[in-house]
């Protein structure tokens, strides 16, 4: 799951969580934990409302939570969804499929500064830069939030139909609209032949 996104997407993530599936890390066995999730209608409606989507027709996710050394956990999985949006060109209703991978490390909050420093050092090298770890909040990893975060980050903010083409409005040219139109307006009308000058002039 990418860490980058538009301001609007980040604002969506900062809103209340519409899909919550908390997992207490102390209950994750040493062999790991697998969870398959499917959002019900009420959850899908909440996800659509928070994400500014017309509708969410389906949303599923699968996760593998694996314990690592130092109280850290590796969370890998995938979120799949079908969402309804409005084409920005034709304003027609369209549907889009989302298939987004998730691969994150969660760590106790007190380890976050140290691990973030290691990420910063890696950015200065020529090697691949790992994503900074996520904090384990109150001993819980919320898989529902991970699924919705990944879904929102994958949403196209400017959806359009595959065959939709933006055609700008073309207006008929104005025959008076040319570089010399203003000059023409300043011209003095010619005097009629035989016109007499006023007396005293």
N, C-alpha and C positions, 0 to 999 in steps of 0.2 A: 504494500500500500504506500503510495507516494505521500511525502510530507508536504508537498507543495499544493497550492490551490489559490483561487481568487479570493478576494475579500468577502464576497458574497457567500462563498462556500464555507469559509471559516466562520462567518456569522451564523450559518445554519448549525455548524457543529457546536457552537457555544450555547445554543438554545437547550431547553430541557430535553432529556433523553426520551424519545417516544418508544424505544424498544429496549427493555432491560432484562438481561439474563445473567445475573451475578454468579460468579463461581468463587467460593472461598478457597484460597490457595492452600490452606492447611489441610483441605480435604482432597487435594489432588494426589493420587497415588504415585509411588516412585516410578511406575511403568508408564505414567502419563494418563491423560484423560481425553476421550473423543466425545464431541457433542455435535449433534445435527439439530439445527434450528429451522423452524418455519413460522413466519409471522401470520397471525390470524387476521381477520378482517379489521378489527378495531385497531390493532397495531399498525396495519398497513395504512389505514386512514390517518393515524397520528403521524406516521413517517411522511406521508404525502403532505400533510398540513405544515409540518415543521420545515420540510424541504422545498416548499413552494411548488410542488408538483400537482398536476391535475388529478392523478391517481397513481396508486401502486397496485398493480394487478396481482403480483406475486413477489415473494421475497424469501429466499432460503439461504442458509449459511451452514458451513461445516468447519469445525475447528479441532485441532490437536494441541493440547496444552501439555508441554513437556518440562518437568523440573530440571533446572541446571544448578551448577554450584553457586554458593553464596546467596541462596534464597531467590535466585532469578528464575524466570520461566520463559520458555520459547513458545510463542503462540503462532501457529501457521494454519492457514485455511483459505476459504474462498466464499465470497458472497455472490449470489446470482439473483437477479430481479428483472421483472418486466414492468416498465413504468409508462404512464401516459403523460404526454406533454402537448404543447401547441406549436405548430410550425411557425417560425418567426417570419417566414416569407408569405405563405398562403393563409395563415391563421387556421389551418385545418388541424383536427385532432390526429396525433400520430402516437405510435407506441415504439419504445426502444428497449433493447435488451442490455443488461449490465452483467458482466462477468469479471469480477475484480479479485485478484489474489491478495492475501494478507500474510505478512511475515514480520513479526515484531518480537522484541525482547522486553519483558517487564522485569523491573528491579525494585527492591525496597527503596523508599524515598531517600534514605540517607546515602544511597549509592549513586543517585542520579548526578550530582555535581562532578564526582570523580569520573564517571563513565562519559559524561558530556565532554569533559576535558580530553579524554582519549579520542573521542570523535573529532574534536577540533584539531587535534594533532594529526589525525589521519587525513583530514582535508588538506593539510599542508604538504602531504606526501603525494607520490604519484600513484598510489594504490587505490583500490576501491574504497569509498567512504561508507561506513555502516550507518544505518539510521540510529539516532540517539534513542536510548531506552525510554520506555513509558513507565511512570510510577505505579506501583501497586497501591491503590488507595484503600485504606482501612482493611487491608488483608484480602481485598476482593479484586478480581479481574472481571469486568462486565463485557461479556461476549456480545450481548445485544448492541451495546454502544459501538463496539468495534465494527459490527456489521453495518450499522447505519452510517458511521463515519466513512467507511469505504464506499458505501453506496452513494453518499452525497458527493464525495470527491470524484466519482466516476460520471456524474451527471453532466451532460452537455448543456451549458447555459444558453446556447443559441441553436436549438434543434431545428432541423429542416428536413422536409421530405427529400428522398434521394433525387427526384427529378425536378425539384423546385429551383427556379432561377429567378433571381431578383432583376426586375426590369424597371429602371427609373422612368418616371413620368416624362414623356416627350411632348412639348408644346409646339404648335405651329409657329414658324418664324414670323415676326412682325416686320412687314416691309419698311416701317419707319424706324426700325431698330437697327441702325448702322452708324458707323463712326461720324458721318456727316449730318446726322439727323439734328443734333443740337445747333450746328452751324446754319442749317437750313431755316431753323426756327428764328434765328436772329436776322435773317435777311429782310430788308425793307421792301415792301410791295412796290412795284414800279408804278410811276404816275401815268394816268390816262393821257393819251394824246390830246393836245389842245387845252389842257387844264390851265386855268388862269390863276395867277398869283393873287392873293388878297391885296387890297389897296393898302398903301403905306409901306409895303415891303419892297 
